[in-house]
Amino acid sequence: MAAAKHSHHGFDEKQGTDTSRFRALGCPVLAWSPGGSQVFWPGERRPADMLSLVTADVLVCEGGKTLGLMPRIILADDEATARDLDPELALAVYGKAQLPGVPTVNDPEALARLVAERGFLLPGLDCGACGREDCRGLAVDILAGRATPADCASRAGAFTVTINGQPLALNPFVAGILGAGLRAMLAELKGFTPGHVEISLEA
């Protein structure tokens, strides 16, 4: 399992530390020690940009109420708070709040089973190739039963790329250009025949 934390207000850090001085310069900072390692990038990155740094079957993300890439468990004790956390993307509510059409589940094991059965993460390209305006639109349709994660156009097609085991999100236009270019180059090589092709590249 891996965990992610999103904050609209940035992250507190003690002034005067080595990492804070380097971060003040606006450059990426790598920090490691026997107890752990960190990477600080200036500005905000998409979750997909960072997933290649972890190996996990489940990603638990705290915060990110404006992210429309994945379903959520709403933690709330009143309806007003729950409604502010985008119920259209909710698998369940954990707490005292009640929302029409969204089950309230206060058993952690039942929540874990629900996430394992219905969890997904879309790439966040907002390319529109699935017919929706953005990834949130597809996520809402998936949770409503009108679509599945396989309807994400970046996950389908004859050209795919994985980096360290993680699929790289490619919108159909980019995948088409890259795939057509590689096929054209390979077609000029002696011994080339159409079919499944594997290319290994160390970056």
N, C-alpha and C positions, 0 to 999 in steps of 0.2 A: 504494500500500500504506500502511496505517496500523499503528501499534503501540500496545499497551496493556499496562500493568504493574499487577498486583494485589499487595498486600502485607498480610498479616495483622498486621504489626507497625508499620504506619504508615511514614512517610517521614522520613528524617533531613534536618535542615535546620540550618544554622548559626544559633546563637542571636544575637540582637541585630540581625538584618537587618530591613529594613522589612517584608518579607512575613511573617517569623516573628512580628513584633509585632502585625500586623493579624490573623494567623491565631489568635493567642493570645486575641483578643477574641471568637472564634467566628463571625466574619462571613466571607462569601465574599470572595476576593481575586483581582483581575484584575491581571496583570503583563505588560507588553510592552516590547520593546526592538527595535532593528534586527536583533538576532540571533535573536529568537524571542518567543513569547508563552506564557503559562500561565494556567490558571484553577484556583484552590483553593477547594473547597467544604467546609464543615464536615460531618463525617459521611461515610458511604459512600453512593454512588449506584449505581444499576443501570447496567450497560453501555449499555442502550438509551437512558438519559437523556443519555449523552454522545456517542453516535454521530452526532447531528446536527451536532456541531462539526467533524467531519472528512469529507472526501470521498475514498473509497478503494474499490477492488474487493476487497481482501483486508485483513483485520484479523488481525494476529499478537498474541496475548495471552500474556504471560509471567506465570506464577503462576496464582492462582485455581483451586487444585486442588479446591475445593468447588463451583465453578460447574458447573452441569449444563446449560448453554445451547448448548454447541458441542462438536464432537469435539476430541480432543487428540492430540498427539504426545508420548509419554512419553520423557523423557530420563533414562536410568538405566543404570548399569553392573552392577546386581545385581537379582535377582528380588524381594527384600524391598522395596527402594525402589520398584520398578515396580508392585508390587501395592498399595502405599500411595497410588498416584496414579490410582485409579479406572479400572482396565483396561476396564470395560464401555463407557467412552466413548472408548477409544483407537482411532485409525486405524492407528497403528504405534508401535513402540518404536525409538528412536534411541540406540544405545549397545551395550553388551555383554549387556544383560539379555535373557532369553528368557521369553516368556509364552505359554502354550498358547492357540492361536486368534488371537493377535495377531502380525502379521508384524514382523520386525525389519528395518528399512530404514536403511542407513547412507549412502545416496547422496542428497545434498541435492536434486539435480534430480528424483529419483524421489519424494522427499517433497513437493516443490512440486507435482508433477503430481497426487499423491494428494490433497493439500489442495484443489487447484483442481477436481478431479472430485467429491469427496465432502464438502467443507466446507459448513457451514451455521451459522446463528446464530439461535436461538429468542429470543423477546422477554423471557422471564423473568417472565411474568405469573402463572404457576402457577395459572391459572384453572380447570383441570380440564375445560374444554369439549371437549378431545380424547379424554376418557375415561381419561386417566392422572391420577395424583395430582398431578404437577407436571411442569414442562418437562423435567426430567432423565429422567423415565419415557419421554417421547416421544423424547428424544434417544437413549436406549438402544435403543428399538425401531427408530429410523431406522438406526442403525449395524448392527443385527442384520438389517436387510432386511425387518422387519415393518411399516414405515411409511415415509413420505416427509415432507420438510419441509412439503409442501402439506397434510398432515393437521393442522397447527397451526390451530386454529379462528380465531385472531386474524388470520390471513392470508387468510381466505376471507370471503365474504359480499358483500352489495350495498353496504355502506357502508365506505369506506376513506378514510384521511387520510394525506397525505404532507406533511412539513415540510422545506423545502429539499431535496427529492428523496428524503428518507429516510421510509420507511413508519412511521407511528405505531402501536404495538401497542395494539389495542383488544380486550378480551374481548367475546364475543358479546352479553352483557347490555348493556354500555355502548354497543356499536355499534348494537344494536337500539333503545335509547332515543334516541340521537342521530339515527339514520336516520329513525325514525318521526316524531320532532319536526320535522325538516327537511321530510320529505315532506308532513306535514300543513300546514305553513306555505306551502310552495310550491303546494300544491293550491288555495289561496285566491287565487293570483295569476292575472290574466288572461293567457291564452296558454299556461298550463301544460299539458303533456301527459306521460304516463308515458314513460319511456325513460332513456337515459344523460344524467346531469346533471353539469355541471362548475361548481364554485363556487370562485372565487379570493378569498383573504383574506390581506391583509398583517397580520401580527401585530406 
